[in-house]
Amino acid sequence: MTRIFPLNTKLSFPKQYLLTMWLSLLAGQALAAPSLKLQPWAQVFPVNALAFLPGNGATERLAAGRDGLLLLDANGRELTRLKGGFEGLDTRALGRNVLVASLDSQRQQALLVSLDPQKRQWSTPLYLPTRDFPVNGLCLYRDEASNLFVFLVGEEGKGEQWLVGAGERLSETAQRVRGLPLPPDATTCQVEDGASQLFVNEERVGWWAYPAASEADAVRIPVAMRTPFGDIEHVAGAMATLPGGMLGLDPDAAQLHLFQQEGRAWIAQAKLPLPGLKEPESLALRKTATGVELLLRDDDNGQLYQGLIDWQPTPLAVPPKLPSVPAVAQSEPVARQGDAADDPAIWVHPTTPALSRVLGTNKKQGLLAYDLQGKLLQELPVGRLNNVDVRSGFKLGIQTVDLAVASNRDRNSLSLFTIDRASGELREAGEIPTSLKEIYGICLFQPAEGELYAFANGKDGRYLQYRLNATHDIVTGELVRQFNVDSQPEGCVADDQRQRLFLGEEDVGVWAMDARADQPSTLTSVIKVGPQLHADVEGIALYRNAGHDYLVVSSQGNDSYVLLDAEPPYTVRGALRVGLNATARIDGASETDGLEVTSVNLGGPWSQGMLVVQDGRKRMPEQAQNFKFVPWADVAKALDLP
């Protein structure tokens, strides 16, 4: 098939939809239309939703209605029921049991209940809290780390995602993860777990696809639209999904629409009439060896139907699954909303490592200090600080102090702070002006005792290297070198032992160069943006360990962290994500700007050190941004590091 756009190209809504329609026409010319065989099934039940029982070889079906949740055999005979009145239905496997989600119509609450199909027993339902909006529909989602969620679709565009379980266990209580803006007349949803896609209808407009992952941004793409923008004749109603495909029901036209996903586009495969049905509702399906088996209900007379479509959509190629490592602690949210938290640094207490501090910048406020449990200990409202770095043993007049240096975007300067070596308390220690027009990143270099340098960069790609001195209790900076990269940089880290500087160029990759001021500023490529590292390249940190050092790089474009050897040939050891911790109720990390790492034994979970990452989307609950704390031991285990 000839294509006029690469399918990974980000297109505006009109272009995206025109491309979809163009590909649909070509697909219709090239492929024979699927056919549907439909016949009445079972007796008439007062039900409003149907579902196949998950699991290979399962022949039972589920139904929800005013008389309860019903387990039915293949012929529609009742096997067991949970009494009550219910609306809507979705299922997932839960070990040997089945997790069932529905709406209790009397209590007006969503509930989750486990069914043992062999013993035909229902568990005690788990009810979500009563919402402040009417819930129209709900659907389940299992993510790549086996966390279980339920999405709620409400009136006036209100949607929510709730954590309800992990692995093969249903939680004792549900936890709200995030709100989700949905179409104003949405009534139903479905999730295709493999591709992490949430599908929502907008009855008078069309069907939409959203990313379902709890850390994803709330963006959407159209699957199909009503006339005159598409070929849905009347209503975008219920839908059902399977890998690579979606089926949508237009009840007013008594038509079933079939779609195949091709990259970012959805290709219409067929419009199948539903003869004999006047008001088709409640679409459910499962993939078989020969096609797609489905269940339908005619709302006009309550008759249930089953059918088979001779269609096999091609599953979408999805990126390789990355290991997920949960944070075991997180900082209190910063005191400013929006894109505020940015870069962390770790100060290690010289005698009592458990009293170490995590420093963090708030680029709308100043510098923050947390303990190792994430409690805020100190705020210094000195201006819009972007990046921060720390070194110990700096000579400040006749004193030896630990020093933190941050880039100050209010004054395009370097803000300096001393750190009390006993208490960890931070104090302002002056400022060094720079000639940068838009200062951005900062990192420190300490090649030997008594020497300290700061590298500062600007958005124009310029780097300035300063030698820091403080012979009379006032820190000054002497410009000793400057150089450029071709586009915007930010993160950098110096390897003091090997006297090497690593720096990131956001859309290009990571470079290495000699950090010494009297050496040439020759850049050597460490890793380029590509299959492993996704732009923007943001924070960079160095894990120093006896025998093996690693670079950790924020791959912001796919919410991951790439680890590679800190010595040539810079072998990549893998990538991971900081995922949701269901037990501790800590959300994952995404859109990470800065990060830091230490190999020092800080005690407790930090016996092999810790990784700290900025979280650009704080969820569960939704709050201002913060920092996530991850044990290095878990990172090493996830990537099987030597």
C-alpha positions as CSV (number, residue, x, y, z in Angstrom):
1,M,0.0,0.0,0.0
2,T,1.4,3.4,-1.0
3,R,1.3,6.0,1.8
4,I,1.7,9.7,1.4
5,F,2.7,10.3,5.1
6,P,4.9,8.2,7.4
7,L,2.4,6.7,9.9
8,N,4.4,7.9,12.9
9,T,4.1,11.5,11.7
10,K,2.3,13.7,14.2
11,L,-0.6,15.2,12.2
12,S,-3.3,17.8,13.0
13,F,-6.8,16.5,13.4
14,P,-8.0,17.3,9.8
15,K,-4.9,15.8,8.2
16,Q,-5.0,12.8,10.5
17,Y,-8.6,12.1,9.6
18,L,-8.2,12.7,5.8
19,L,-5.3,10.3,5.9
20,T,-7.5,7.8,7.7
21,M,-10.2,8.1,5.1
22,W,-7.8,7.8,2.2
23,L,-6.3,4.7,3.6
24,S,-9.7,3.3,4.2
25,L,-10.6,3.7,0.6
26,L,-7.5,1.9,-0.5
27,A,-8.1,-0.9,2.0
28,G,-11.7,-1.3,0.8
29,Q,-10.4,-1.7,-2.8
30,A,-7.8,-4.2,-1.9
31,L,-9.6,-6.5,0.6
32,A,-12.8,-8.5,0.4
33,A,-15.4,-7.3,2.9
34,P,-15.8,-9.4,6.0
35,S,-19.2,-11.1,6.4
36,L,-21.3,-11.6,9.5
37,K,-23.4,-14.7,10.4
38,L,-25.9,-13.7,13.2
39,Q,-28.5,-15.8,14.9
40,P,-30.7,-15.6,18.0
41,W,-29.2,-16.9,21.2
42,A,-30.8,-18.0,24.4
43,Q,-34.0,-16.9,26.0
44,V,-35.0,-13.3,26.5
45,F,-33.4,-11.9,29.6
46,P,-34.0,-8.5,31.2
47,V,-30.3,-7.6,30.7
48,N,-28.5,-4.6,29.4
49,A,-24.9,-5.8,29.0
50,L,-23.2,-9.0,27.9
51,A,-19.6,-10.4,28.1
52,F,-17.7,-13.5,27.3
53,L,-15.9,-15.1,30.2
54,P,-12.2,-14.5,29.8
55,G,-9.8,-17.4,29.4
56,N,-8.9,-19.9,26.7
57,G,-11.6,-22.5,26.3
58,A,-14.1,-20.8,28.5
59,T,-17.7,-21.2,27.2
60,E,-19.6,-19.3,29.8
61,R,-21.0,-15.8,29.4
62,L,-21.9,-13.0,31.8
63,A,-24.9,-10.8,31.7
64,A,-25.8,-7.7,33.8
65,G,-29.4,-6.5,34.3
66,R,-32.1,-5.5,36.7
67,D,-32.2,-9.0,38.2
68,G,-28.5,-9.4,39.0
69,L,-25.1,-10.3,37.5
70,L,-25.6,-13.7,35.8
71,L,-23.2,-16.5,34.9
72,L,-24.7,-18.3,31.9
73,D,-23.6,-21.4,30.0
74,A,-23.1,-21.6,26.3
75,N,-26.8,-22.2,25.7
76,G,-27.8,-19.3,27.9
77,R,-28.9,-21.3,31.0
78,E,-28.3,-19.6,34.3
79,L,-25.5,-21.1,36.4
80,T,-25.4,-18.5,39.3
81,R,-26.2,-14.9,40.0
82,L,-25.3,-12.0,42.2
83,K,-28.6,-10.5,43.2
84,G,-29.2,-6.8,42.6
85,G,-29.7,-4.4,39.7
86,F,-26.7,-3.7,37.5
87,E,-25.8,-1.7,34.4
88,G,-22.8,-2.1,32.2
89,L,-20.2,-4.9,32.3
90,D,-16.5,-5.6,31.8
91,T,-14.2,-8.4,32.8
92,R,-10.6,-9.5,33.2
93,A,-8.9,-12.7,34.3
94,L,-7.9,-12.6,38.0
95,G,-5.8,-15.7,38.4
96,R,-8.3,-18.6,38.2
97,N,-11.1,-16.2,38.9
98,V,-12.8,-13.5,36.9
99,L,-12.9,-9.8,37.8
100,V,-16.2,-8.3,37.0
101,A,-16.9,-4.5,36.9
102,S,-20.4,-3.1,36.8
103,L,-22.6,-0.3,38.1
104,D,-25.0,-0.9,41.0
105,S,-28.1,0.9,39.7
106,Q,-29.7,1.2,43.1
107,R,-26.7,2.6,44.9
108,Q,-25.4,4.5,41.8
109,Q,-21.9,3.3,42.4
110,A,-19.3,1.4,40.4
111,L,-18.3,-2.0,41.9
112,L,-15.7,-4.7,41.4
113,V,-16.5,-8.3,42.3
114,S,-14.5,-11.6,41.8
115,L,-16.3,-14.6,40.4
116,D,-15.0,-18.2,40.9
117,P,-16.5,-19.8,37.8
118,Q,-15.7,-23.4,38.9
119,K,-17.3,-23.0,42.3
120,R,-19.8,-20.5,40.9
121,Q,-19.2,-18.2,43.9
122,W,-19.1,-14.4,44.0
123,S,-16.8,-12.5,46.4
124,T,-17.9,-9.5,48.5
125,P,-18.1,-6.5,46.1
126,L,-15.6,-3.7,46.3
127,Y,-17.5,-0.4,45.8
128,L,-15.9,2.8,44.6
129,P,-16.8,5.9,46.5
130,T,-20.0,7.7,45.3
131,R,-19.0,10.2,42.7
132,D,-20.2,13.8,42.4
133,F,-21.4,13.1,38.8
134,P,-23.7,10.5,37.2
135,V,-21.6,7.5,35.9
136,N,-22.7,6.4,32.4
137,G,-20.2,3.6,31.8
138,L,-17.1,1.9,33.0
139,C,-14.3,-0.4,31.7
140,L,-11.3,-2.3,33.0
141,Y,-7.6,-2.0,32.1
142,R,-4.6,-4.1,33.0
143,D,-1.3,-2.3,32.4
144,E,2.1,-3.8,31.4
145,A,3.0,-4.1,35.1
146,S,-0.2,-6.1,35.8
147,N,-1.9,-3.2,37.8
148,L,-5.6,-3.3,37.5
149,F,-7.6,-0.1,36.8
150,V,-11.2,0.9,36.2
151,F,-12.2,3.9,34.0
152,L,-15.4,5.7,34.8
153,V,-17.3,7.6,32.1
154,G,-19.5,10.4,33.4
155,E,-21.8,13.1,32.2
156,E,-20.6,16.5,31.0
157,G,-17.2,15.1,30.0
158,K,-16.1,13.8,33.4
159,G,-13.9,10.8,33.5
160,E,-11.7,9.1,36.1
161,Q,-9.2,6.3,36.4
162,W,-9.0,4.3,39.6
163,L,-6.5,1.7,40.8
164,V,-8.4,-1.4,42.0
165,G,-5.8,-4.2,42.1
166,A,-2.4,-5.6,41.2
167,G,-1.4,-8.9,39.8
168,E,-4.0,-11.5,40.8
169,R,-5.4,-9.6,43.7
170,L,-8.2,-7.1,44.1
171,S,-7.4,-4.2,46.4
172,E,-9.2,-3.8,49.7
173,T,-10.0,-0.2,48.7
174,A,-9.9,1.7,45.4
175,Q,-7.5,4.6,44.9
176,R,-8.3,7.4,42.5
177,V,-5.4,7.9,40.1
178,R,-6.5,10.8,37.9
179,G,-9.3,12.8,36.3
180,L,-9.6,12.5,32.6
181,P,-11.4,15.0,30.3
182,L,-13.8,13.1,28.1
183,P,-16.4,14.0,25.5
184,P,-19.5,15.6,26.9
185,D,-21.9,12.9,25.6
186,A,-19.7,9.8,26.2
187,T,-21.6,6.8,27.5
188,T,-19.3,3.9,27.2
189,C,-15.6,2.8,27.1
190,Q,-13.3,-0.1,26.4
191,V,-9.6,-0.7,26.8
192,E,-7.3,-2.8,24.6
193,D,-4.6,-3.8,27.2
194,G,-1.8,-4.8,24.8
195,A,-1.7,-1.4,23.1
196,S,-2.7,0.5,26.3
197,Q,-5.5,2.3,24.4
198,L,-8.7,3.6,25.9
199,F,-11.7,3.9,23.5
200,V,-14.5,6.3,24.3
201,N,-17.6,7.1,22.3
202,E,-19.1,10.5,21.7
203,E,-22.5,9.7,20.5
204,R,-23.1,12.7,18.2
205,V,-19.5,13.0,17.0
206,G,-17.6,9.6,16.8
207,W,-15.2,7.2,18.5
208,W,-11.9,8.3,20.1
209,A,-8.7,6.6,21.2
210,Y,-6.8,7.8,24.3
211,P,-3.6,6.4,25.9
212,A,-4.7,4.4,28.9
213,A,-1.5,4.3,30.9
214,S,-1.9,6.0,34.2
215,E,1.1,8.3,33.5
216,A,0.0,9.2,30.0
217,D,-1.0,12.6,28.8
218,A,-4.7,13.2,28.1
219,V,-4.5,13.3,24.3
220,R,-6.8,11.7,21.8
221,I,-7.0,10.7,18.2
222,P,-10.2,10.0,16.1
223,V,-11.1,6.4,15.2
224,A,-14.1,7.4,13.1
225,M,-16.5,10.3,12.8
226,R,-20.2,10.9,12.1
227,T,-21.3,12.4,8.7
228,P,-20.3,14.8,7.2
229,F,-16.8,14.2,8.6
230,G,-17.0,10.4,8.4
231,D,-19.3,7.5,7.5
232,I,-21.1,6.9,10.8
233,E,-24.6,7.5,9.7
234,H,-26.3,8.2,13.1
235,V,-24.8,7.4,16.5
236,A,-21.4,6.3,17.7
237,G,-22.6,3.8,20.2
238,A,-21.1,0.8,22.1
239,M,-17.7,-0.5,21.0
240,A,-15.5,-3.6,21.6
241,T,-11.8,-4.1,21.0
242,L,-9.3,-6.7,20.2
243,P,-5.6,-6.5,19.3
244,G,-5.2,-4.2,16.2
245,G,-9.0,-3.8,15.8
246,M,-12.1,-2.1,17.0
247,L,-15.8,-2.7,16.3
248,G,-18.3,0.1,16.8
249,L,-22.1,-0.1,16.8
250,D,-24.4,2.5,15.2
251,P,-27.7,1.4,16.8
252,D,-29.9,3.8,14.9
253,A,-28.6,2.5,11.5
254,A,-28.4,-1.1,12.8
255,Q,-24.8,-1.2,11.5
256,L,-21.6,-2.6,12.8
257,H,-18.4,-0.8,11.8
258,L,-15.0,-2.6,11.7
259,F,-11.7,-0.8,12.0
260,Q,-8.0,-1.8,11.6
261,Q,-5.3,0.2,13.2
262,E,-2.4,1.2,10.9
263,G,0.2,3.3,12.9
264,R,-1.6,6.3,14.2
265,A,-4.5,5.9,11.7
266,W,-7.7,3.8,11.9
267,I,-8.8,2.2,8.7
268,A,-12.4,1.3,8.0
269,Q,-12.7,-2.3,7.0
270,A,-16.4,-2.8,6.6
271,K,-19.9,-1.7,7.5
272,L,-22.0,-4.8,8.4
273,P,-25.8,-4.6,8.5
274,L,-27.6,-6.3,11.4
275,P,-30.7,-7.6,9.7
276,G,-33.7,-8.2,12.0
277,L,-32.4,-6.0,14.8
278,K,-34.2,-2.7,15.4
279,E,-32.2,-1.3,18.4
280,P,-28.9,-3.3,18.7
281,E,-27.1,-2.7,22.0
282,S,-24.5,-4.2,24.3
283,L,-21.6,-5.3,22.0
284,A,-19.2,-8.0,23.3
285,L,-16.7,-10.0,21.4
286,R,-13.7,-12.4,21.6
287,K,-11.2,-13.5,19.0
288,T,-11.4,-17.1,17.8
289,A,-9.3,-19.2,15.4
290,T,-11.6,-18.4,12.5
291,G,-12.6,-14.8,13.2
292,V,-14.5,-12.8,15.8
293,E,-17.3,-14.2,17.9
294,L,-19.8,-11.6,19.2
295,L,-22.8,-11.1,21.4
296,L,-25.6,-8.5,20.8
297,R,-28.9,-7.6,22.3
298,D,-31.9,-6.0,20.6
299,D,-33.2,-3.4,22.9
300,D,-36.5,-3.4,21.0
301,N,-37.6,-6.9,22.2
302,G,-34.8,-8.0,24.5
303,Q,-33.7,-10.8,22.2
304,L,-30.0,-11.9,22.5
305,Y,-27.9,-12.7,19.5
306,Q,-24.6,-14.4,18.8
307,G,-22.6,-14.3,15.6
308,L,-19.3,-14.8,13.9
309,I,-17.4,-12.4,11.7
310,D,-14.8,-13.9,9.3
311,W,-12.3,-11.1,10.1
312,Q,-8.8,-11.2,11.7
313,P,-7.3,-7.8,12.4
314,T,-3.6,-7.6,12.4
315,P,-2.3,-6.8,15.9
316,L,-0.5,-3.5,16.2
317,A,3.3,-3.7,16.6
318,V,4.0,-2.3,20.1
319,P,7.3,-1.2,21.6
320,P,9.2,-3.8,23.7
321,K,8.0,-3.9,27.2
322,L,10.4,-2.2,29.6
323,P,10.9,-3.3,33.2
324,S,9.1,-1.2,35.7
325,V,10.7,-0.4,39.1
326,P,8.4,1.3,41.7
327,A,9.5,4.2,43.9
328,V,9.4,3.3,47.6
329,A,9.2,6.9,48.7
330,Q,8.4,10.3,47.2
331,S,8.8,13.9,48.2
332,E,6.1,16.2,49.3
333,P,4.7,18.1,46.3
334,V,6.4,21.4,45.4
335,A,4.5,24.6,46.4
336,R,3.8,25.8,42.8
337,Q,1.5,24.3,40.2
338,G,2.3,23.5,36.6
339,D,5.8,22.7,35.3
340,A,7.7,23.6,38.5
341,A,9.9,20.8,40.0
342,D,12.9,20.2,37.8
343,D,16.2,18.8,39.0
344,P,17.4,16.9,42.2
345,A,20.8,16.5,43.8
346,I,21.8,14.2,46.7
347,W,23.9,15.6,49.6
348,V,25.5,12.8,51.6
349,H,26.0,13.4,55.3
350,P,29.7,12.9,56.1
351,T,29.2,10.7,59.3
352,T,25.5,9.6,59.4
353,P,24.3,8.7,55.9
354,A,20.7,8.3,57.0
355,L,20.6,12.1,57.7
356,S,21.5,12.8,54.0
357,R,19.3,15.2,52.0
358,V,17.7,15.3,48.6
359,L,17.8,18.8,47.2
360,G,15.3,19.8,44.5
361,T,14.8,22.9,42.4
362,N,11.4,24.5,42.0
363,K,11.8,26.7,38.9
364,K,8.9,28.9,40.0
365,Q,10.2,29.4,43.6
366,G,13.7,28.3,44.6
367,L,15.6,25.5,46.3
368,L,14.1,22.7,48.5
369,A,15.6,20.1,50.8
370,Y,13.9,16.8,51.8
371,D,14.9,14.0,54.1
372,L,15.2,10.4,52.7
373,Q,11.4,9.8,53.3
374,G,10.5,12.8,51.2
375,K,9.5,15.2,54.0
376,L,10.2,18.8,53.2
377,L,12.8,20.2,55.6
378,Q,13.7,23.6,54.1
379,E,12.6,26.1,51.5
380,L,14.8,28.9,50.1
381,P,12.7,31.2,47.9
382,V,15.7,32.6,46.0
383,G,14.2,32.7,42.5
384,R,13.6,30.4,39.5
385,L,16.2,27.7,39.9
386,N,16.5,25.2,37.2
387,N,19.4,22.7,37.9
388,V,21.4,22.0,41.0
389,D,24.6,20.1,41.8
390,V,26.6,19.4,45.0
391,R,30.2,18.8,46.0
392,S,31.8,18.5,49.4
393,G,35.1,19.8,50.7
394,F,35.0,23.4,49.2
395,K,37.4,25.9,50.8
396,L,35.4,29.0,51.9
397,G,38.0,31.2,53.4
398,I,39.4,29.3,56.3
399,Q,36.4,27.0,56.5
400,T,35.8,23.7,54.6
401,V,32.1,23.5,53.6
402,D,29.9,21.5,51.3
403,L,28.5,23.5,48.4
404,A,25.4,23.4,46.3
405,V,25.3,25.4,43.1
406,A,22.1,26.1,41.0
407,S,21.3,27.9,37.8
408,N,19.1,30.9,38.5
409,R,16.9,31.8,35.5
410,D,15.7,35.1,37.1
411,R,19.2,36.6,36.9
412,N,21.0,34.3,34.5
413,S,23.4,33.6,37.3
414,L,24.8,30.8,39.5
415,S,23.2,30.7,43.0
416,L,25.4,29.3,45.7
417,F,24.5,27.6,49.0
418,T,26.6,26.2,51.8
419,I,25.5,23.0,53.5
420,D,26.1,22.5,57.3
421,R,28.0,19.3,57.5
422,A,26.3,18.4,60.8
423,S,22.7,19.4,60.3
424,G,22.4,19.6,56.5
425,E,21.0,23.1,56.8
426,L,21.3,25.2,53.6
427,R,22.4,28.8,53.6
428,E,22.7,31.3,50.8
429,A,26.3,31.9,49.9
430,G,26.3,34.4,47.1
431,E,25.8,34.6,43.4
432,I,28.0,34.5,40.3
433,P,26.7,36.4,37.3
434,T,27.1,34.9,33.8
435,S,26.9,36.2,30.3
436,L,24.2,33.7,29.3
437,K,21.0,35.2,28.0
438,E,18.8,32.2,29.0
439,I,20.7,30.1,31.6
440,Y,19.5,26.5,31.8
441,G,21.6,23.6,33.1
442,I,24.4,23.4,35.6
443,C,26.9,20.7,36.9
444,L,30.0,20.7,39.0
445,F,33.5,19.3,38.4
446,Q,36.0,18.6,41.2
447,P,39.2,17.1,39.7
448,A,41.3,17.4,42.8
449,E,41.2,18.7,46.4
450,G,41.0,22.4,46.4
451,E,39.6,22.7,42.9
452,L,36.0,23.2,41.9
453,Y,34.5,24.1,38.5
454,A,31.0,24.8,37.4
455,F,29.6,24.2,33.9
456,A,26.6,26.4,33.0
457,N,24.7,26.2,29.7
458,G,22.1,28.3,27.9
459,K,19.2,27.5,25.6
460,D,21.3,28.8,22.7
461,G,23.7,25.9,23.1
462,R,26.5,27.9,24.8
463,Y,28.5,26.4,27.6
464,L,30.6,28.4,30.1
465,Q,33.2,26.8,32.5
466,Y,34.0,28.7,35.7
467,R,36.7,28.1,38.3
468,L,35.1,28.8,41.7
469,N,37.2,30.4,44.4
470,A,36.6,31.8,47.8
471,T,39.7,33.2,49.4
472,H,37.9,35.8,51.5
473,D,34.6,34.2,52.3
474,I,33.0,35.4,49.1
475,V,32.7,32.9,46.2
476,T,33.8,34.2,42.8
477,G,33.8,32.6,39.4
478,E,36.5,32.9,36.8
479,L,35.6,32.1,33.2
480,V,38.2,29.6,32.0
481,R,36.6,28.0,28.9
482,Q,33.5,28.2,26.7
483,F,32.2,26.1,23.9
484,N,29.0,25.3,22.0
485,V,26.6,22.5,21.0
486,D,24.5,23.0,17.9
487,S,21.1,23.0,19.7
488,Q,19.5,23.2,23.1
489,P,21.3,21.4,25.9
490,E,20.3,20.9,29.6
491,G,21.5,18.1,31.7
492,C,25.2,17.4,32.3
493,V,27.4,15.5,34.8
494,A,31.1,15.4,35.4
495,D,33.1,12.3,36.1
496,D,35.7,13.7,38.6
497,Q,37.9,10.6,38.6
498,R,38.2,10.3,34.8
499,Q,38.0,14.1,34.3
500,R,35.3,13.7,31.7
501,L,32.1,15.8,31.1
502,F,28.9,14.2,29.9
503,L,26.4,16.6,28.4
504,G,23.0,16.1,26.8
505,E,21.7,17.8,23.7
506,E,17.9,17.5,23.9
507,D,17.1,16.4,20.3
508,V,20.4,14.8,19.5
509,G,21.8,12.7,22.2
510,V,24.6,12.5,24.9
511,W,28.2,13.7,24.3
512,A,31.4,13.3,26.2
513,M,34.4,15.6,26.3
514,D,37.5,16.3,28.4
515,A,36.3,18.4,31.5
516,R,39.7,20.0,32.0
517,A,39.8,23.7,31.2
518,D,43.1,23.6,29.3
519,Q,42.1,20.8,27.0
520,P,40.3,20.9,23.6
521,S,36.5,21.0,23.7
522,T,36.2,18.0,21.4
523,L,32.8,16.2,21.5
524,T,32.5,12.4,21.3
525,S,29.2,10.8,20.8
526,V,28.1,8.6,23.7
527,I,24.5,7.7,22.6
528,K,22.3,9.3,20.0
529,V,18.5,9.8,20.0
530,G,17.0,6.7,18.4
531,P,15.4,3.4,19.3
532,Q,16.7,3.4,22.9
533,L,16.9,7.1,23.8
534,H,13.9,9.2,23.0
535,A,14.0,13.0,22.8
536,D,14.0,15.1,24.8
537,V,17.3,14.1,26.5
538,E,17.0,15.6,29.9
539,G,18.7,14.8,33.2
540,I,22.0,12.9,33.3
541,A,23.6,11.3,36.4
542,L,26.6,9.1,37.2
543,Y,26.5,6.1,39.4
544,R,30.0,5.5,40.8
545,N,30.7,2.0,42.0
546,A,33.8,0.0,42.6
547,G,34.5,-1.7,39.3
548,H,31.6,-0.4,37.3
549,D,30.2,3.1,36.7
550,Y,27.0,3.8,34.9
551,L,25.4,6.8,33.2
552,V,21.6,7.2,33.8
553,V,19.8,9.4,31.3
554,S,16.2,10.7,31.3
555,S,14.6,9.6,28.0
556,Q,11.7,11.9,28.3
557,G,10.1,11.1,25.0
558,N,9.0,7.6,26.2
559,D,9.0,8.2,30.0
560,S,12.0,5.9,30.6
561,Y,15.6,6.0,31.9
562,V,18.5,4.6,29.9
563,L,21.5,3.0,31.6
564,L,24.9,2.7,29.9
565,D,28.5,2.1,30.9
566,A,30.3,5.3,31.8
567,E,33.4,4.3,29.9
568,P,33.9,3.7,26.2
569,P,32.4,2.0,24.2
570,Y,29.4,3.2,26.4
571,T,27.5,-0.1,26.2
572,V,23.8,0.3,26.8
573,R,22.7,-1.9,29.7
574,G,19.0,-1.4,29.2
575,A,16.1,1.0,30.0
576,L,13.4,1.0,32.6
577,R,10.5,3.0,33.9
578,V,9.6,4.1,37.4
579,G,6.2,2.5,37.7
580,L,3.3,2.7,40.1
581,N,3.7,1.2,43.6
582,A,0.3,-0.2,44.3
583,T,1.1,-1.2,47.9
584,A,2.6,2.1,48.9
585,R,0.1,4.0,46.7
586,I,2.8,6.0,45.0
587,D,2.3,6.8,41.3
588,G,4.9,6.3,38.7
589,A,7.1,8.9,37.1
590,S,6.7,10.5,33.7
591,E,7.9,13.6,31.8
592,T,11.1,13.5,33.8
593,D,13.4,16.6,33.6
594,G,16.2,16.1,36.1
595,L,17.5,13.1,38.0
596,E,20.3,12.1,40.3
597,V,21.9,9.0,41.7
598,T,24.3,7.9,44.4
599,S,26.0,4.6,45.2
600,V,26.5,5.5,48.9
601,N,24.9,3.2,51.4
602,L,22.2,5.5,53.0
603,G,20.7,2.7,55.1
604,G,17.3,0.9,54.8
605,P,16.1,0.5,51.2
606,W,19.1,2.6,50.1
607,S,21.8,0.1,51.0
608,Q,23.1,0.2,47.4
609,G,22.3,3.8,46.9
610,M,19.3,5.5,45.4
611,L,17.9,7.0,42.2
612,V,15.9,10.2,42.4
613,V,13.8,11.4,39.5
614,Q,11.6,14.4,39.0
615,D,8.0,13.4,38.2
616,G,6.3,15.7,35.7
617,R,2.8,14.3,36.3
618,K,2.0,13.8,39.9
619,R,-1.0,11.5,40.3
620,M,-2.8,9.3,42.9
621,P,-3.7,11.9,44.1
622,E,-3.3,14.7,41.5
623,Q,-1.0,17.3,43.0
624,A,1.8,19.6,42.1
625,Q,5.0,17.9,40.8
626,N,7.4,16.1,43.1
627,F,10.4,13.7,43.2
628,K,10.4,9.9,43.3
629,F,12.9,7.9,45.3
630,V,13.9,4.5,43.9
631,P,16.3,2.0,45.6
632,W,19.3,1.3,43.3
633,A,19.2,-2.3,44.3
634,D,15.8,-2.6,42.5
635,V,17.3,-0.9,39.4
636,A,20.2,-3.3,39.3
637,K,17.9,-6.3,39.7
638,A,15.5,-5.1,37.0
639,L,18.3,-4.7,34.4
640,D,20.5,-7.6,35.7
641,L,23.5,-5.3,36.0
642,P,26.9,-6.9,36.5
